């Protein structure tokens, strides 16, 4: 078998759902609620609902496209097939840059809970190296480890909910009592930040070449993972807001640990730390797998260097793409200030799903699973949420998107020169 061979279909419905849940649960619960509360106050619940609407639109578009194009690459492939090579490139580029930042954020989140003070960055780098190794030895190991991680996280979150409910501190008036200091704009910004927590189903679509019966399995897995994560987020948001209030939630760096501590159970702090660390590892594990597959698809079409398209002859993974990704993320966690990483990630991923919605809108009637109005709403809301993200995230995102456009312009011109020369 050559290194550029096809990936193998080893994942069933449960595996695909686990990878989606592992990508979502943790990223939102342990990272996005605090900045979202700072933006929206008690309007956080409205922001969560709006993020869920955007997530549903994007998820159904991804499911509809994945059923027609069951191959690796996700919206990069869908954009190329439905809208042309430039749209595909922009989707793939936005996904890779946004999710590479997410990898670094998740690695540092893990280290914040698991590492001794002062050792956060080295521990984060070691975590990245370890999970790249897990992915290197095969996708079935990725799915199996993700199931274990998701189980640990759900148990820790259940403990947080119980501790908050029995603490005697929960007060329903806090759900609306802190107001929304930035008004509707703040709610929109919170939705854009919380959307970061709903983007995990993209990993299912990007792994379409490794799922059994993909035209049936992928759409089901995407929706099951989305609604499962939404149910968890809704419960946690209600308990956190009613126990801490929006003002406390907006300023704490450990919101779920604070909720658990409100019950007076000292031992819950250790359990929550374990759950948070496991959640970050689960998200990081699935991110590495998804970015590797998108990079593989882009390299196959020479939108990234062709040598990244190599597939391991034994383990059937895009090992070069994953090794390069691991190296880049390690550099980021050792050198980069990741303040605002959630907003930056949301910038890239919302543009990625804008392309997905437009691509799904252009599909023929025979491939249509959902009404076109769903794709229209999804595309418009993606643009609205991008425009309301923190300004630093928008500026950073625009610079990197422009760099990607410049890279491809040079690449296209070089190809034209080579063709004319031959």
N, C-alpha and C positions, 0 to 999 in steps of 0.2 A: 504494500500500500504506500502511495506517495504522501508526502507531507501536506499536499494541497487537496487531499481527498475530502469526501463529505463527512459531516458529523453523523453520529449514530442516534437513532430514536430510542431512548432508554427511559424517558420520563412519562409517568402516567398522570392522571388527574390530581391525585393527592400530592405527588411531587411538585407539580406546577403550582398548585394552590399554596403549598408550604413555602416555595420560593417567593411567591408574591407577598404572602403574609410576613415572611422574614424580612422583606425589603421595606414594608410599610410600618409594621408595629415596632416601635422603638425610635425610629427616626422622628415620628410625630410626637409621641408621648413624652420622650425624654429630651427633645430638642426644640420643638416648634411652639409649644403652648406658651412659654414665657414671653418671647418676643411678640407673639400674636396678641397676648393679653395687654402688653405695653402699647400696642397700636390701637386696640379696639376697646379696652376696658371690659365691662360686662357684655359688650357687643360681641365678645368672643364666640358665643354660641351661634350668632347669626353668621359670623365669618366662617365657622365650621360648616354650617349648613350650605353656604355658598360654595365653599371649597369642595364639598361633597357633590354638588350639582355639576361643577366643572369636571370633577373626577369621573362622574357617571358619563357625561358626554364624551370625554376623552376615552374612557374605558370601552364604551360601546363602539366608538369609531375604531379603536385598536382591535377589538374582537372581530368586527366585520372585515377589516383589512387582513387580519391574520388568517381568517378562514380562507381567503382567496390566495394569499401569498404565505404559505406555511414554510418559511425559510428563515435563517438567521438574519438579524439586522433591524427588525422592527420597522419604525417609520422611515428610516433611511431607505429601505427597500420599497416601502409603500409610496413614498414621495417620488422616487425614481420611476416607478412603474406607472403611476397615475398622473404625475405633474411634470416629470422631466428630471434630468440629471442634476440641475442646479437646486431644485427643491429638495431632492434627496440628500444632496451634499449638506445643505443648510440644516436639515433635520439631524443628520448624523453628527455634524460638527457641534451643534448646540447640545446634543445629548452627551457627547464625549466630554466636552469642557465642563458642563454643568455637573455631571455625575462624577467626574474626577475630583472636583471640589468636594462633592458629597462624601467620597471615599475618605478624604483627609479629615473631614468633619467627624465622620463616624469613628475613625481611628482615635482621634483625640477625645471624643466623648467616652469611648471605652476606657482610655487611659485615665481620664479624670476620675472615674469611679474605681478603677482597679489598681492604679499605680501609686506608689508612695509619693509624697510631695517632692517636686523637683525632678522626678523621673518620668513625667508624663510623655514627653516627646520620644525618648528612646523606647519606652514601652509601646507607644503607638506605632513606631516604625517596626518593631518586632511583630506586632499583631498583623500588620499589613503583609510582612514577609511570610508569616505562618499561613495566612488565609490564601495568599497566592499559591502556596504549595498545595493546599487542599484542593483548589480548583485545578491545579496542574495535573493531579492524579485522577481526574475524571469527574464528570458532572453528576454521576449517581452518588458520589461521596458528598458533593455539594448539597444535593437535595436531602440526603440522610442527616447531615449535620444541621441543616437548617430546621428540620422537623424537631430535633432535640432543643435547639435554641428557642424556637417559637413556644414550645411547651414550658420551658423555664420562665420565659417572659410573661406568659399568660398567668402562670401561678403567682409571680411577683405582683402583677397588676391586680389580680383578685385580692391579694392581701392588702394592697393599698386601698382598694374600694371598701373592704370590710372594716379596716382600721378607721377610715374616714367616716363611715356611716355610724360606727358605734362610739366615736369619740365624744359625742355631745357638742362638738363645735360646729357641726353642719347647720347652716341657716339658709333657708330657701330665699330669703330677701337679698342675699348676696348675689344671686343670679342676675339681678337687674339693678342692684343698689349702687354700683360704682360708676355707672354711666359709661359713655363712650367719648373720651376727651377729644378725639379727632373726628367725631361724627361719622358720616357714611364713608368718607375717604379712609378713615382709620379702620373701619370694618372691611373695606375692600382690600386694604393692605394686609390685614390679618388673614383674609382668605388666601391671598397670594402666598403668604408665609406658611399657612397651614396646608396649602396644596403640596408643599414639599413632602408631607406625610402620606399623600395619596398616590404618589408616582410609582410605587413599587410594582404595580401590575405591568409596567413597561418591560420589566425583566422577563415576564412570561412570554411576551410577544417576541422579544429579541432572541429567545431560545427556541423559536418555532421549528428549527431543523432537528431538534433533539426530543420533541414531544411525540408520543404515539398518537395516531389518529388526530392530527393537529386541527383539522377543520371543525371537529366537534369538541376536542378537549380544550383548546386555547380559549374560545369564547366563554365556555362554562367556567374555566379556572379564573379568568380575569374578573368576572362578575362576582363569583363566590369570594375571592380574596378581597375585592373592593368593599362589599357589604359586610364582610366579617370584620375588616379593619374599622369601618365606619361605626359599627356597633360598639367596638372597644373604645374608640375615641369619644363617642358620645357619653358613655358611662363615666369615663375618666374625667372628661370636661365638667360634667355636672357635679361630680364629687369634689373635684379640685376647687371649682368656683364656690360651691356652697360651703366648703370647709375653710378655705383660705381667703376668699374674696379676690376680685380682679387686681386690686392694688398690690397685695402680697404676691400673687401669682406672677405679676409683671416684673417683680424685682428679684425674686429668688433664683438661684442657679440650680437648686435641687427641689423642684416643686413637689414631686411625688414622695420624696423622702420627708418633706415637711408635712404632707397630708398624712402619711403613715405615723409620724411622730405625734400628731394631734391625738391619736388614740392612747398615748401613754405607754406604748409597747416599745421599749428600748431596742429589743432585738430586731425590730422590723427594719432598722436602718441598714443592717448587714444584708438582709434579704433583698431590699430595694436596690442596693448597690450591685448585688449579683445580677438581679434582673436587668438593670440598666446596662451593665457591662455586656450581658448576653445579647440584649437587644441591639446594641451598637455593633457587636460582632456579626449578628445575623444580617443586619442591613449591609455591612461592609462585604460580607461573603457573597451576597446576591449581587451587589453592585459590581464587584470584580468580574463575576460571571457575565453580567449583562453588557458591560462596557467592552469586554473582550470579544463578545459575539458581534457587536456593532462595528468594532474596529476591524474584525475579520471580514465582514461584508463590505466595508468601505475599501479595504485593501484589495479584495477580489476585483473591484471595479477601478482600482488604481486611484481612488480619491485619497488614500493614504498609501505609504510605501508598500509595494507589492509583497515584500518579504514578510510583512505582518500577517499575510494570509495563510501561513503554514499551519497545518493541523497535525498534532502529534500522532505518529503512526501506531502507537500502542494505546494511549489514553484518550485519543479522539477529542482533543481540546485545542483551541487556538493559542498554543502555548507561548509563542513569541509576543503576540499582542498582550497577553496577560502579564508576561514578565516585564515588558516595557511599561505597562500601566503601573505595576507594582513599584518599579524604580521611580517613576514620576511622583507617585503618591508619597513614597518615603521621603523624597526631597521636600515635598510640600509640608509634611508634618514636622520635619526638622527645622524648617526655615520660615514658614509662612504664618502670618497672623490671620487666623480664620474667623475673626469677627465679621459677621455679615455673610458667612458662607451659605447660610440657608437661603438668604435673599438672592445671592448669586446663582445658586443651584436652581431656584425657582425660575429665575430669568431664562436660563437655558432650556429647562424642561418645558416651560409654558410655550416657548416658541416651537419646540419639538412637537408638542401636541397641537399647536396651531396648524402645522403642516399635516398632522394626522387627520384632523377634522376636515380640512380642505380636500385631502386625498380621498377620504371616505365619501365626501359629498359628490365626487366625480365618478364613483363606481357605478357600473351598470345595474339595471333592475334585477338581473339574475343573481347578483352578489349582495343585494341589499337585504339587511336584517333589521334595520331601524329606520325611522322616518328621517328625511333630510333636515327637518327643523332641528333635530338633535345636534347634527353636525354644525349647523349655522350658529346655534346658541353656544356650542362649545368653542368654536373659532373666535367669536366675538368676545366671550368672557376671557379667553386666554389673553387676548390683546389688552383688555381692560385691566386685568390683574398685573400684567407686565408693567403697564404704565403707572401703577400705584405702588410698586415695590420701592424700598428705600433707595434714595438717589445714588448712593455709592454702589449699590448692586447694579443699577441700570447702567451707570458709567462704565464699570468694569466689564459688564456683559457686552455692551456696544463695542468696546475696544477689541475684545477677543473675537466677536463675530466679524468685525471689520478685518481682523488679521486672517481669519479663515477665508473670507472672500478674496483678499489679496493673494493668499496662497493658491487658491484654485484658479484665479485669473492667470497667474504665472504658469501654473501647471497646464492649463488649456492651451496657452500660447506656445508652450514648449512642445506639446503634442502636435500642434498644427505645424510648427517648424519642422519637426521630425518627419511628418507625413509629406510635407512639400519637398523636403530634401531627398526622400526616397523615391 
